[in-house]
Amino acid sequence: MADTYSTEVNKLEKLRAAWLPAVEFLFGEAVEEAKFDGFEVNDDIAKPNAVFEHADEPYRYKIQMPARVFSNDVMLLADVIQEMVRGQYPVGFEGAQTPALCEGVAVFGAVTAIKQVFGEESVDSYLNALKEQAFPYYDAFSYVAVLLAEDPQAIKKLRGVQPYLYKVERADFEAAQVEIDRKIKDILLLAFRA
């Protein structure tokens, strides 16, 4: 069992190392305070999550992955990428409520990776499953896709003004010179509820 665990963690580390440059290219580098401590595989969780255990280093985290994710390569890639993207602006030890913008960016990263590795058909299947089983994530992704279609550098620009994406406010769009319809901007800034 320990050997399987080690193999799984190693696979996660390799995925992260391979995809980190792409994530940074799309969304910018991690905030300076972020410190990634590695992966854990857990049989008792349903979805991946970041765990913050150090009050003195509030942005130090590890990522827990459910063991079941290893049975589906598309979901494995999607889950790793989503947590990697969130790790660029971690919510920290105290936690924070995230807007639709943050969750949409994480899903956008996953969709981009799936398209590169598995092709358009897998993207369609993934998005259809998301639409049926986790609509708030699909909705957030849709609005981020509109934002990035208007300005492919929008996330980097916003993070240039406010590195912690979940802290972005309406005025930051103007400061970052990101032009987007007011209604879309308002939706992106709404608190995310899964």
Residue pairs with C-beta under 8 A, 6 or more apart in sequence:
5 41
8 41
8 65
8 67
8 70
9 38
9 39
9 40
9 41
11 70
12 39
12 41
12 63
12 65
12 80
13 38
13 39
15 76
15 77
15 80
16 39
16 80
16 84
19 80
19 81
19 84
19 113
20 84
22 112
22 113
22 116
23 81
23 84
23 85
23 88
23 109
24 30
24 88
26 108
26 109
26 112
26 155
26 156
27 85
27 88
27 105
27 109
27 155
27 156
27 159
28 88
28 155
28 156
28 159
28 160
28 163
29 88
30 36
30 87
30 88
30 89
30 90
31 59
31 88
31 89
31 90
31 163
31 164
32 163
33 57
33 58
33 59
34 59
34 60
34 61
34 87
34 88
34 89
34 90
35 57
35 59
35 60
35 61
36 61
36 62
36 63
36 87
37 60
37 61
37 62
38 62
38 63
39 62
39 63
39 64
39 65
40 51
40 62
40 63
40 64
40 65
41 64
41 65
41 66
41 67
42 64
42 65
42 66
42 67
43 66
43 67
45 64
45 66
46 66
47 66
47 79
48 63
48 64
48 65
48 66
48 69
48 79
48 80
48 82
48 83
49 63
49 64
49 83
50 61
50 62
50 63
50 64
50 83
50 86
50 87
50 90
50 91
51 61
51 62
51 63
51 64
52 58
52 59
52 60
52 61
52 90
52 91
52 92
52 93
52 95
53 60
53 62
53 93
54 60
54 93
55 93
57 93
58 92
58 93
58 94
59 90
59 92
59 93
61 87
61 90
63 83
63 87
65 79
65 80
65 83
69 75
69 76
69 79
70 76
73 118
74 114
74 118
74 122
74 125
74 126
77 110
77 113
77 114
77 117
77 118
78 110
78 111
78 113
78 114
78 126
79 110
81 106
81 109
81 110
81 112
81 113
82 106
82 107
82 109
82 110
83 106
84 109
85 105
85 106
85 108
85 109
85 110
86 102
86 106
88 159
88 165
89 102
89 159
89 163
89 164
89 165
89 166
91 98
91 166
96 166
96 167
97 166
97 191
97 192
98 166
98 191
98 192
99 166
99 168
99 188
99 189
99 190
99 191
99 192
100 136
100 139
100 140
100 143
100 144
100 187
100 188
100 189
100 190
100 191
100 192
101 140
101 143
101 144
101 165
101 166
101 168
101 188
101 189
102 165
102 166
102 192
103 136
103 137
103 140
103 141
103 192
103 194
104 137
104 140
104 141
104 142
104 143
104 144
104 145
104 188
105 144
105 155
105 165
107 130
107 137
107 138
107 140
107 141
107 144
108 141
108 144
108 145
108 148
110 126
111 123
111 126
111 127
111 141
114 122
114 123
114 126
115 122
115 123
127 138
127 141
130 137
130 138
130 141
131 138
134 194
136 192
136 193
136 194
137 194
140 188
140 192
143 184
143 187
143 188
144 188
146 180
146 184
147 154
147 155
147 178
147 180
147 184
147 188
148 154
148 155
150 179
150 180
151 157
151 178
151 179
151 180
154 176
154 178
154 180
155 165
157 176
157 177
157 178
158 165
158 168
158 172
158 173
158 176
158 178
159 165
160 176
161 168
161 172
161 175
161 176
162 168
162 169
162 172
168 189
169 189
170 185
170 186
170 189
173 179
173 180
173 185
180 188
